[in-house]
Amino acid sequence: SSLIFADTDPEANYLSGIVKFSPPTNMTNVESYRVWIANDELNTYNGMIVDIDENDRIPVGTNQMQIFEHTPRGTMRPEYPANYLLVFVYKSDSGMQDAADATAISLFDYSEEVPPMVSLDGITFADTDTQSGIVTGTVQW
């Protein structure tokens, strides 16, 4: 299945927006869906996301959910940021599917905040392309 999410919260480390996904090909015993954020695509250090109605399960046929405005982009371990959004299928006969089978995408934080400066020492670059308007080479530090 496919998964789409674009963060609309302008503050760093917070999420909001609509999660949209397509249902699995085999809908046998599919009861609902659940959305999680996690440090990796295997749902490590996860955090469940609930929709605007505070429901943790998304009914079959809905195929989308609204993430609350200003939802923290965090996991159960603050030192591990939420880098992925995952949608899990919940089946009446087997429960929630394994993380390896869930649909996952990388999270990108929409923010109007300027990231902190990164200090690099000894950076070098030499343009090896002779064509105007084209840059080729290796950045080293």
PyRosetta script that sets phi, psi and omega in degrees:
from pyrosetta import init, pose_from_sequence

init()
pose = pose_from_sequence("SSLIFADTDPEANYLSGIVKFSPPTNMTNVESYRVWIANDELNTYNGMIVDIDENDRIPVGTNQMQIFEHTPRGTMRPEYPANYLLVFVYKSDSGMQDAADATAISLFDYSEEVPPMVSLDGITFADTDTQSGIVTGTVQW")
pose.set_psi(1, 164.0)
pose.set_omega(1, -179.6)
pose.set_phi(2, -105.5)
pose.set_psi(2, 160.3)
pose.set_omega(2, -176.6)
pose.set_phi(3, -144.2)
pose.set_psi(3, 132.8)
pose.set_omega(3, 179.6)
pose.set_phi(4, -133.2)
pose.set_psi(4, 134.7)
pose.set_omega(4, 173.4)
pose.set_phi(5, -152.8)
pose.set_psi(5, 132.5)
pose.set_omega(5, 173.5)
pose.set_phi(6, -125.6)
pose.set_psi(6, 119.8)
pose.set_omega(6, 179.8)
pose.set_phi(7, -67.6)
pose.set_psi(7, 132.2)
pose.set_omega(7, 179.3)
pose.set_phi(8, -114.9)
pose.set_psi(8, 3.2)
pose.set_omega(8, 179.7)
pose.set_phi(9, -85.0)
pose.set_psi(9, 121.3)
pose.set_omega(9, -175.6)
pose.set_phi(10, -76.2)
pose.set_psi(10, -5.3)
pose.set_omega(10, -179.7)
pose.set_phi(11, -95.0)
pose.set_psi(11, 137.2)
pose.set_omega(11, -180.0)
pose.set_phi(12, -59.5)
pose.set_psi(12, 143.3)
pose.set_omega(12, 176.2)
pose.set_phi(13, 68.2)
pose.set_psi(13, 19.5)
pose.set_omega(13, 173.6)
pose.set_phi(14, -131.4)
pose.set_psi(14, 150.1)
pose.set_omega(14, -177.7)
pose.set_phi(15, -122.6)
pose.set_psi(15, 152.1)
pose.set_omega(15, 164.1)
pose.set_phi(16, -162.5)
pose.set_psi(16, 159.8)
pose.set_omega(16, -179.5)
pose.set_phi(17, 138.2)
pose.set_psi(17, -174.1)
pose.set_omega(17, -177.5)
pose.set_phi(18, -108.1)
pose.set_psi(18, 127.1)
pose.set_omega(18, 173.4)
pose.set_phi(19, -92.2)
pose.set_psi(19, 123.9)
pose.set_omega(19, 177.4)
pose.set_phi(20, -122.2)
pose.set_psi(20, 138.3)
pose.set_omega(20, -179.2)
pose.set_phi(21, -147.2)
pose.set_psi(21, 157.2)
pose.set_omega(21, 176.0)
pose.set_phi(22, -97.3)
pose.set_psi(22, 149.7)
pose.set_omega(22, -179.4)
pose.set_phi(23, -72.3)
pose.set_psi(23, 160.5)
pose.set_omega(23, 176.3)
pose.set_phi(24, -67.7)
pose.set_psi(24, 158.8)
pose.set_omega(24, 179.0)
pose.set_phi(25, -62.6)
pose.set_psi(25, -44.2)
pose.set_omega(25, 179.1)
pose.set_phi(26, -96.9)
pose.set_psi(26, 110.1)
pose.set_omega(26, -177.4)
pose.set_phi(27, -96.2)
pose.set_psi(27, 9.9)
pose.set_omega(27, -179.5)
pose.set_phi(28, -57.6)
pose.set_psi(28, 123.5)
pose.set_omega(28, 177.4)
pose.set_phi(29, 64.5)
pose.set_psi(29, 10.6)
pose.set_omega(29, 177.8)
pose.set_phi(30, -71.4)
pose.set_psi(30, 123.2)
pose.set_omega(30, -176.4)
pose.set_phi(31, -103.9)
pose.set_psi(31, -38.2)
pose.set_omega(31, -177.8)
pose.set_phi(32, -168.4)
pose.set_psi(32, -176.4)
pose.set_omega(32, 177.9)
pose.set_phi(33, -129.9)
pose.set_psi(33, 157.5)
pose.set_omega(33, 175.3)
pose.set_phi(34, -134.6)
pose.set_psi(34, 144.1)
pose.set_omega(34, -179.1)
pose.set_phi(35, -114.6)
pose.set_psi(35, 133.8)
pose.set_omega(35, -179.9)
pose.set_phi(36, -131.5)
pose.set_psi(36, 155.2)
pose.set_omega(36, 165.3)
pose.set_phi(37, -114.1)
pose.set_psi(37, 150.2)
pose.set_omega(37, -175.9)
pose.set_phi(38, -155.4)
pose.set_psi(38, 166.8)
pose.set_omega(38, 178.8)
pose.set_phi(39, -68.9)
pose.set_psi(39, -31.9)
pose.set_omega(39, 179.7)
pose.set_phi(40, -141.8)
pose.set_psi(40, 177.0)
pose.set_omega(40, -176.5)
pose.set_phi(41, -73.2)
pose.set_psi(41, -2.5)
pose.set_omega(41, 175.6)
pose.set_phi(42, -98.9)
pose.set_psi(42, 11.5)
pose.set_omega(42, 175.4)
pose.set_phi(43, 70.0)
pose.set_psi(43, 28.9)
pose.set_omega(43, 178.8)
pose.set_phi(44, -72.1)
pose.set_psi(44, 136.5)
pose.set_omega(44, -178.8)
pose.set_phi(45, 51.1)
pose.set_psi(45, 55.5)
pose.set_omega(45, -171.7)
pose.set_phi(46, -78.4)
pose.set_psi(46, 171.8)
pose.set_omega(46, 172.8)
pose.set_phi(47, -152.0)
pose.set_psi(47, 125.4)
pose.set_omega(47, -178.4)
pose.set_phi(48, -75.1)
pose.set_psi(48, 142.1)
pose.set_omega(48, 175.5)
pose.set_phi(49, -107.4)
pose.set_psi(49, 129.8)
pose.set_omega(49, 176.2)
pose.set_phi(50, -105.8)
pose.set_psi(50, 154.7)
pose.set_omega(50, -179.3)
pose.set_phi(51, -80.4)
pose.set_psi(51, 178.6)
pose.set_omega(51, -174.6)
pose.set_phi(52, -59.9)
pose.set_psi(52, -22.1)
pose.set_omega(52, 177.7)
pose.set_phi(53, -92.4)
pose.set_psi(53, 10.8)
pose.set_omega(53, -179.9)
pose.set_phi(54, 60.9)
pose.set_psi(54, 33.1)
pose.set_omega(54, 177.6)
pose.set_phi(55, -101.7)
pose.set_psi(55, 130.2)
pose.set_omega(55, -179.7)
pose.set_phi(56, -85.8)
pose.set_psi(56, -10.2)
pose.set_omega(56, 178.4)
pose.set_phi(57, -116.1)
pose.set_psi(57, 135.6)
pose.set_omega(57, 178.4)
pose.set_phi(58, -100.0)
pose.set_psi(58, 122.4)
pose.set_omega(58, -176.7)
pose.set_phi(59, -65.7)
pose.set_psi(59, 149.4)
pose.set_omega(59, 175.3)
pose.set_phi(60, -57.8)
pose.set_psi(60, 138.2)
pose.set_omega(60, 179.6)
pose.set_phi(61, 95.1)
pose.set_psi(61, -16.6)
pose.set_omega(61, 179.6)
pose.set_phi(62, -78.6)
pose.set_psi(62, -50.9)
pose.set_omega(62, 174.9)
pose.set_phi(63, 58.5)
pose.set_psi(63, 21.6)
pose.set_omega(63, 172.1)
pose.set_phi(64, -163.0)
pose.set_psi(64, 162.0)
pose.set_omega(64, 174.9)
pose.set_phi(65, -150.0)
pose.set_psi(65, 151.8)
pose.set_omega(65, 176.9)
pose.set_phi(66, -98.3)
pose.set_psi(66, 121.5)
pose.set_omega(66, 175.1)
pose.set_phi(67, -83.0)
pose.set_psi(67, 131.2)
pose.set_omega(67, 178.6)
pose.set_phi(68, -47.2)
pose.set_psi(68, 145.3)
pose.set_omega(68, 172.4)
pose.set_phi(69, -64.7)
pose.set_psi(69, 137.0)
pose.set_omega(69, 176.1)
pose.set_phi(70, 67.3)
pose.set_psi(70, 37.4)
pose.set_omega(70, 175.0)
pose.set_phi(71, -77.8)
pose.set_psi(71, 126.0)
pose.set_omega(71, -179.5)
pose.set_phi(72, -59.6)
pose.set_psi(72, 134.2)
pose.set_omega(72, 175.8)
pose.set_phi(73, -90.5)
pose.set_psi(73, 74.7)
pose.set_omega(73, -176.2)
pose.set_phi(74, -138.6)
pose.set_psi(74, 161.3)
pose.set_omega(74, 177.2)
pose.set_phi(75, -110.3)
pose.set_psi(75, -179.0)
pose.set_omega(75, 178.4)
pose.set_phi(76, -68.4)
pose.set_psi(76, -13.6)
pose.set_omega(76, 176.3)
pose.set_phi(77, -122.3)
pose.set_psi(77, 104.1)
pose.set_omega(77, -173.8)
pose.set_phi(78, -54.8)
pose.set_psi(78, -26.2)
pose.set_omega(78, 179.9)
pose.set_phi(79, -75.3)
pose.set_psi(79, -7.8)
pose.set_omega(79, 177.6)
pose.set_phi(80, -115.3)
pose.set_psi(80, 102.6)
pose.set_omega(80, -176.3)
pose.set_phi(81, -67.7)
pose.set_psi(81, 157.0)
pose.set_omega(81, 175.8)
pose.set_phi(82, -80.3)
pose.set_psi(82, 107.4)
pose.set_omega(82, -178.9)
pose.set_phi(83, -103.8)
pose.set_psi(83, -12.0)
pose.set_omega(83, -176.4)
pose.set_phi(84, -133.0)
pose.set_psi(84, 150.3)
pose.set_omega(84, 171.0)
pose.set_phi(85, -116.5)
pose.set_psi(85, 131.7)
pose.set_omega(85, -176.7)
pose.set_phi(86, -126.9)
pose.set_psi(86, 143.2)
pose.set_omega(86, 172.6)
pose.set_phi(87, -116.1)
pose.set_psi(87, 124.3)
pose.set_omega(87, -179.9)
pose.set_phi(88, -106.6)
pose.set_psi(88, 143.3)
pose.set_omega(88, 172.3)
pose.set_phi(89, -88.5)
pose.set_psi(89, 134.1)
pose.set_omega(89, 175.9)
pose.set_phi(90, -111.5)
pose.set_psi(90, 119.5)
pose.set_omega(90, -178.4)
pose.set_phi(91, -107.4)
pose.set_psi(91, 144.3)
pose.set_omega(91, -178.0)
pose.set_phi(92, -64.6)
pose.set_psi(92, -26.6)
pose.set_omega(92, -176.8)
pose.set_phi(93, -97.3)
pose.set_psi(93, -17.7)
pose.set_omega(93, -175.3)
pose.set_phi(94, -135.7)
pose.set_psi(94, 0.7)
pose.set_omega(94, 179.3)
pose.set_phi(95, 77.9)
pose.set_psi(95, -152.9)
pose.set_omega(95, -176.4)
pose.set_phi(96, -78.6)
pose.set_psi(96, 136.8)
pose.set_omega(96, -178.8)
pose.set_phi(97, -66.0)
pose.set_psi(97, 163.0)
pose.set_omega(97, 177.0)
pose.set_phi(98, -66.8)
pose.set_psi(98, 150.0)
pose.set_omega(98, -179.9)
pose.set_phi(99, -58.8)
pose.set_psi(99, -34.7)
pose.set_omega(99, -179.9)
pose.set_phi(100, -62.6)
pose.set_psi(100, -22.4)
pose.set_omega(100, -179.0)
pose.set_phi(101, -100.2)
pose.set_psi(101, -7.6)
pose.set_omega(101, -179.9)
pose.set_phi(102, -72.7)
pose.set_psi(102, 159.7)
pose.set_omega(102, 175.3)
pose.set_phi(103, -88.4)
pose.set_psi(103, 129.0)
pose.set_omega(103, -175.3)
pose.set_phi(104, -133.5)
pose.set_psi(104, 146.6)
pose.set_omega(104, 172.0)
pose.set_phi(105, -137.2)
pose.set_psi(105, 156.1)
pose.set_omega(105, 175.5)
pose.set_phi(106, -72.2)
pose.set_psi(106, 143.4)
pose.set_omega(106, 176.3)
pose.set_phi(107, -92.7)
pose.set_psi(107, 136.6)
pose.set_omega(107, 173.7)
pose.set_phi(108, -123.4)
pose.set_psi(108, 126.1)
pose.set_omega(108, -174.4)
pose.set_phi(109, -85.7)
pose.set_psi(109, 112.9)
pose.set_omega(109, 173.3)
pose.set_phi(110, -75.9)
pose.set_psi(110, 118.3)
pose.set_omega(110, -177.2)
pose.set_phi(111, -146.7)
pose.set_psi(111, 142.4)
pose.set_omega(111, 174.9)
pose.set_phi(112, -91.0)
pose.set_psi(112, 0.1)
pose.set_omega(112, -179.7)
pose.set_phi(113, -83.1)
pose.set_psi(113, 140.7)
pose.set_omega(113, 177.8)
pose.set_phi(114, -78.9)
pose.set_psi(114, 130.9)
pose.set_omega(114, 179.1)
pose.set_phi(115, -66.4)
pose.set_psi(115, 155.5)
pose.set_omega(115, 179.3)
pose.set_phi(116, -64.6)
pose.set_psi(116, 151.0)
pose.set_omega(116, 179.0)
pose.set_phi(117, -66.1)
pose.set_psi(117, 142.4)
pose.set_omega(117, 176.2)
pose.set_phi(118, -107.2)
pose.set_psi(118, 130.4)
pose.set_omega(118, -178.9)
pose.set_phi(119, -97.4)
pose.set_psi(119, 122.2)
pose.set_omega(119, 177.1)
pose.set_phi(120, -123.5)
pose.set_psi(120, 133.7)
pose.set_omega(120, 177.5)
pose.set_phi(121, -107.9)
pose.set_psi(121, 144.4)
pose.set_omega(121, 174.4)
pose.set_phi(122, 68.3)
pose.set_psi(122, 35.7)
pose.set_omega(122, -179.6)
pose.set_phi(123, -79.3)
pose.set_psi(123, 135.2)
pose.set_omega(123, 178.7)
pose.set_phi(124, -133.9)
pose.set_psi(124, 148.7)
pose.set_omega(124, 175.5)
pose.set_phi(125, -155.5)
pose.set_psi(125, 135.6)
pose.set_omega(125, 175.2)
pose.set_phi(126, -129.2)
pose.set_psi(126, 123.7)
pose.set_omega(126, 178.1)
pose.set_phi(127, -72.8)
pose.set_psi(127, 119.1)
pose.set_omega(127, -178.5)
pose.set_phi(128, -100.3)
pose.set_psi(128, 1.1)
pose.set_omega(128, 179.7)
pose.set_phi(129, -100.0)
pose.set_psi(129, 132.6)
pose.set_omega(129, -177.5)
pose.set_phi(130, -90.5)
pose.set_psi(130, -7.6)
pose.set_omega(130, -179.2)
pose.set_phi(131, -77.5)
pose.set_psi(131, 141.3)
pose.set_omega(131, 177.7)
pose.set_phi(132, -68.6)
pose.set_psi(132, 135.2)
pose.set_omega(132, 176.0)
pose.set_phi(133, 83.8)
pose.set_psi(133, 0.9)
pose.set_omega(133, 179.4)
pose.set_phi(134, -122.2)
pose.set_psi(134, 131.9)
pose.set_omega(134, -179.7)
pose.set_phi(135, -116.8)
pose.set_psi(135, 128.3)
pose.set_omega(135, 177.4)
pose.set_phi(136, -138.8)
pose.set_psi(136, 139.5)
pose.set_omega(136, 178.3)
pose.set_phi(137, 159.1)
pose.set_psi(137, -172.4)
pose.set_omega(137, -177.8)
pose.set_phi(138, -121.5)
pose.set_psi(138, 129.8)
pose.set_omega(138, 174.1)
pose.set_phi(139, -90.4)
pose.set_psi(139, 129.1)
pose.set_omega(139, 179.7)
pose.set_phi(140, -127.0)
pose.set_psi(140, 145.7)
pose.set_omega(140, 173.9)
pose.set_phi(141, -151.2)
pose.dump_pdb("model.pdb")
